[in-house]
Amino acid sequence: MNENDLQTAILDLLNRRRPGASICPSEVARGTGREDWRDLMPAVRGAAAALAQDERLVVTQNGEVLSPLGDWRGPVRLQLQSPSSE
C-alpha cells in the first residue's frame, strides 16, 4: 500500500468512529487484511505523520499531543483534528 492508500484508510476508520474517538495505528495495518500487517506499521505511522503535518489529525501518547515531526516511540493514538473554535 502506498502512503495515500494508508492516509485514506486512517481517515476512513476515524470517520466511522464517534466524534473525538481515537484509533491505534495497528488497527489500520490490521484492517488491510494482510498477514504481514506488522511490516506496514512504519508506513502507517508515516502516513499519520503526514496527516498530522497537514493538521488533519493529531497523534497522542498518554494524552499528550506529539509533534508530527517527532520520533515517536511506544504506543500512540490517532485522532481527527478538532475544528478550531472561533
C-alpha positions in Angstrom: 0.0 0.0 0.0 1.2 3.5 -0.7 1.0 6.5 1.6 -2.2 7.8 0.0 -3.9 4.5 0.5 -2.9 4.4 4.1 -3.9 8.0 4.7 -7.3 7.2 3.3 -7.6 4.1 5.5 -6.7 6.1 8.6 -9.3 8.8 7.8 -12.0 6.3 6.9 -11.5 4.4 10.1 -11.6 7.6 12.2 -14.7 8.8 10.4 -16.5 5.6 11.3 -15.9 6.2 15.0 -17.7 8.6 17.2 -16.5 12.2 17.3 -13.4 12.5 19.5 -12.6 8.8 19.3 -9.0 7.7 18.6 -7.5 4.7 17.0 -4.3 2.7 17.3 -2.1 2.7 14.1 -2.2 -1.1 14.3 -5.9 -1.1 13.7 -5.2 0.5 10.3 -2.4 -2.0 9.5 -4.6 -5.0 10.5 -7.5 -3.6 8.5 -5.6 -4.2 5.3 -6.2 -7.9 5.7 -2.5 -8.6 5.2 -0.9 -11.3 7.2 2.3 -9.2 7.3 0.4 -6.2 8.8 3.3 -5.6 11.3 5.5 -4.8 8.3 3.1 -1.9 7.5 3.5 -0.2 10.8 6.3 2.2 9.9 4.3 3.2 6.7 1.1 3.7 8.8 3.0 5.9 11.2 4.5 7.8 8.3 1.0 8.3 6.7 -0.2 9.5 10.1 2.7 12.0 10.4 1.9 13.4 7.0 -1.8 13.9 8.0 -0.7 15.5 11.3 1.6 17.9 9.4 -1.4 18.8 7.3 -3.4 19.3 10.5 -5.9 16.7 9.6 -5.3 14.6 12.7 -3.3 14.6 16.0 -1.1 12.0 17.3 -1.2 11.5 21.1 0.7 9.4 23.7 -0.6 9.3 27.3 -3.0 12.1 26.5 -0.2 14.4 25.2 -0.1 15.7 21.6 3.1 14.7 19.9 4.9 16.7 17.2 4.2 15.3 13.7 7.9 15.6 13.1 9.0 13.8 16.2 10.4 10.3 16.5 7.5 8.5 18.2 8.3 5.6 20.4 5.9 3.3 22.0 2.1 3.2 21.7 0.4 6.2 20.1 -3.2 7.1 19.3 -4.6 8.9 16.2 -7.5 11.3 16.4 -9.1 13.6 13.9 -8.1 17.2 14.4 -10.8 19.1 16.3 -12.2 22.1 14.4 -10.8 25.3 15.9 -13.3 27.3 17.9 -13.6 30.9 16.9 
